[in-house]
């Protein structure tokens, strides 16, 4: 399997390129507009054919490359069924299985960071977007986020995956690249040993500044990356 984890430093975003082998079909998850040229070059170098470009949710801290990749490669652009973006080619629903040349990605509805967030599960790994981070969780204070939904998505969905499942989030701010369900159950300081009420209180009192690009990124991402 080809697996590439690509990092965009301004927004600390991870993008994932996955294919079953050289010369095969590929999927890209959470691509960033400023890095579209790098993705396209890598796809060409590996002789891949991009067939799906997926955002786990409508990001607020960077502009997506969904539209650029679709226009350039003819791939299918995808978001979850509850997105307000009208530009995507297809929507995924809970339990949908995306087949990409021998690979299977199962869509898991995991709201909390936003009300339209999805995670995507492969055999040995899960792409969690912003709902579950490495030793952290995504904020829940805008885009109809909800701390109780976040808890439910993590504890009652993601934490029910096999403990050896690798966790690949859409962001990391401390230099971590990968975790596991086992680790996050035991060592995530927002979750381990906490009750739902304690988690909700913690998330409610974070008092974070808005993402710097939110006023630009969210409207653009509802247009698949087209900045007005």
Secondary structure, DSSP 8 states (H G I E B T S, - for coil): -EEEEEEETTTTEEEEEEESSTTSEEEEES-BGGGHHHHHHHHHHTT-EEEEEE-SS--SSS-B-HHHHHHHH--EEEEETT---S--SEEE-TT-EEEETTEEEEEEE--SSSTT-EEEE-SSEEEEETTEETTEE---SSTT--HHHHHHHHHHTGGGS-TT-EEEESB-SSS---EEHHHHHHH-TTTTT--HHHHHHHHHT------TTHHHHHHHHTTTT---
